[in-house]
Amino acid sequence: MGPRNMTFHSKSMPRGSMFLDQEAFRSSHDKRYDLFRTMSGKLERQISNLRGKPIDSSLQEEDKEITESLTADRFFEALQGPELETLKEKEKIVLPEDKTWPFLLRFPITSYGMCLGVSSQAIMWKTLATTNAERFLHLTQVVNHVLWWISLVLLLAVSITYLFKTIFFFQAVRREFKHPIRVNFFFAPLISVLFIALGIPHSITSNLPSMLWYFLMAPVLFLEMKIYGQWMSGGQRRLSKVANPTNHLAIIGNFAGALLGASMGLEEGPMFFFAVGLAYYLVLFVTLYQRLPTNETLPKELHPVFFLFVAAPAVASMAWTQLCGSFDLGSRFYYFISLFLYFSLVVRINFFRGFKFSLAWWAYTFPMTAVATATIKYSGEVTGVATQVLSIVMSGAATLMVIGVLVLTVVHAFVKCDLFPNDVAIAISAEQPKQKKWFKQLKNGSFGLKVSDKEDNQIDVEAPPLLNAHTV
């Protein structure tokens, strides 16, 4: 039997790895998340070239859409709520709606509100323990010591987490900075560091180096120049349009820095920041109270965010006291403003009812602590039973509020497991959903009418725009 002839048939292999093209692999990795990753577009093209498979043109368009700058108007069109955190109807997001996003994408800049609340408590308990008018309480600095270490660890934990978000999802951080409300919370980590420096226990150190103040205030100054410049000539981000109580966070850093600098013995630098803070606080205060029709973010009803009205004058009173060396008329002027605003808000019984809890509520607790601390300072200057009782009541209310928000945080974190939901505020599309022409004309308040003259020539006549009724 002779040898058998064997024939081999070859077939060209597909370009790229067969494993990478499997459906199971593709479904395990949603490329929509890549649009928010740092350098995602460049890495995607490099990987695609190595695989021998050119990147899809639709992904390139999505990448361009994600990385382009979003205008303030786009956030107003797509989002609603006091914090612009809720998606409007018929709006779409660029991330999956039916999946839980990666944790870093769900970790917002508002998480620094926890640092503000705890670090301000450390300052309050330090003031209680060191004020002569409160000696009858026989308080030690143990509470201040414990709270200071907790606030330091908390600030480090939040900062490290947000640093990872910046490294891996830089586009999400950019979108938060473009957000008309979230941008104010970028002052929160800087203010938290100032609070930690102010609340440091005497057992650790009593004298901080003056160079530390310049190091801490430099980023505050740079960020203020950016934000305040937008308020004056920012077009869509001018103050008359984006004014919101959270803008007080951009003011408080000036007074906190002046307080810290004056406690170190500095004069000119702290006075500079105090003057800048006072000027912009007056402008912001008047703008918020006017409720201009152009403003699109000011809540129509009461919300915990209004407590931020109290913070700036309270911190300003303590800063002026430190600058002048006594609780003089200027300090009392700022203190009484904060005290009046505080009681005008506290009398609202249903203040916290009907609103969804969020981490931003922590930032609304530290104004109560600031007023309580200023009251303790005031009781040290104006001694008496009334001022002592007032300082104790205010301190107790601030502590109970922090404990209450802490309980809510624990419940939402470990019981309801919804403390960090999908952050739709950073995932809005860059373009507004397309609307039918007649609906768009109706929304804009005008219709194009056509009439005919005697020669049957059509003439376009535009009806006058409908007047928008503004509620004051």
C-alpha angles and dihedrals in degrees: 000000000000126000116281120238112234121201123203121204118201129198127198114254119235116256115263131018118320091215094056090053095055115119092230091058094046093050092051092062121053108205091203088079090057090066089069096044121103112266088356095147094053094045092046091055093047093050091046092052092050090051091049091237117116116228117260113261091225090061090052090054091049091048090053091048093051097047097045119099117269118220124228090243090060091057090049091050096048104035138050140182133075090289097035090240103126123084117233123233118279090019119126131208128214094230127070113279096199098054136069109249125226112285095246091057089052094048106096131199087244087076086086087073087082089059091051093051097048098039092051089053089056089056092048095052091046090054091047092053095047103040114100093215090062097048091109088071090065092217122170129205092252092102090049090049094051095045092047093055091045091051091048093051091044092051091050092048094049092043094050091048093049090045089058089050089053091050098046103025105029093151089061090053090050090053091051089052089052091050110105092224104030093054089071091059090064084079090058097081090048092049090046091056090050090050091050090052090050094047098046109134119249089234089067099042139330099195123050118196114259091229088067089066093055090047092052098043097048095078090043090056094047093049092047092052088054097046098037089049089056090049091056102038107000098119103210091020098051114136096248088063105037099033110140134152089256087069085078087077087068089055103042093066089068094055094041090051091048090050093050094044093049090050087057092053097257120139118175099042096048091045090052093055092043091054093048092048093049093050095051093041090059091049092048093045093053092043093053094047093050092059092207117210088237092061110102103175106049109111115245092216137034117291134169087255088077090073087077086075086073100050103068099053091042093055090041091057091054092045092052090048090055092046094050099033096237142054092260132164093287092054091048091049092059093038095053090050091054091044093053093047089047095055092041087061100038093058089066100099098192095043098127097035123107098021128110114244118243138166089258088075088076089066089055093057098061094066088064089051091048092054090047091052091048089050090054089052089049092051088054090058100036103040121198144107093270095055092044092051091046092052092049093048093047093047091048093049092050092049093048090049092053090048090049093051089045090055091049090049092052092046093050092043101047107015106035093021092211102111091112107035123171105296101229091173090078096041103061117130119256092235130054115246112266115261131197114266095243091050092050091050091049091050091050090049099239139096130194111237125197123209130175128226125212092278092055091249111150116231121193113225119185115213116230114267117263114255114248113225112221120205114221 
